[in-house]
């Protein structure tokens, strides 16, 4: 059998799995959407300020950075990986960007965004190299790099903060400004979703990412360069974390060594809630949008109805566990169905 035929067969098998998974995912996404609507109604009945335009705008704006990072994490998880370093990468990118604009107040905001993104890409390239070329497990490589990058952030800053009065208004306006009447954070998030929706659904490389996650051995036999795909997805994740770092510091007008500490867990949670399978090979842009929105609603709504911070953590954890359980059951059903079809 020729290499082209093998590759075609691999994509066909992956396509069958994705088609079946997509059918199940539709019901799962409808269930998630229904849950979001019911939760919103319950919160609104307890606090009439929840569904006001002002609060909805704040909710979406606060969720924008999370949703940007969720795109990169989805690609990583699809390839059966994980990235625990994104919070540290975000902090380093934000710190370097803040220190740069403090030293050069006249620097154009677009150059700052490019600088922060480049910092993140360098981090992602290193992590991708460790995973794809040296065979280090993703959880080990990213955990180690998390500490390295976090330590580097404290070293670069000398343990000091960069506060609002040290940043020029042009830099802080990145998060508060608007494009076509849409808040800049929301606009960037929408743009990233559109680009990556096309990338993973309508390009050969996008299909290869799913193929590597669905069956790495078959993907390799079909001629797909698994190492190249892994290196690419971690580089993309790093770049998005670097971009998020600039947006984060601009939004909160503060750069600290411990910025976004533990934030990677929220990003992973958004992906899991959105139906991205930890086992790899499955995930949709529409799902992570809903997952990010649900997390944003929980963070915004629970304080409005005077839920204790301790109960907030418990409620979020319970919802995430339920989502993981549902994903596991769905994955088991998809695998069983696929095995039965192959026997037939």
Secondary structure, 3 states (H helix, E strand, C coil): CCHHHHHHHHHHHHHHHHHHHHHHHHHHHHHHHHHHHHHHHHHHHHCCCCCCHHHHHHHHHHHHHHHHHHHHHHHHHHCCCCCCCHHHHHHHHHHHHHHHHHHCCCCCHHHHHHHHHHHHHHHHHHHHHHHHCCCCCHHHHHHHHHHHHHHHHHHHHCCCCECHHHCCHHHHHHHHCEECCEEHHHHHHHHHHHHHHHHHHHCHHHHHHHHHHHCHHHHHHCCCCHHHHHHHHHHHHHHHHHHHHHHHHHHHCCECCCCCCCHHHHHHHHHHHCCCCCCCCCCCHHHHHHHHHHHHHHHHHHHHCCCCHHHHHHHHHHHHHHHHHHHHHHHHHHHHHHHHHHHC
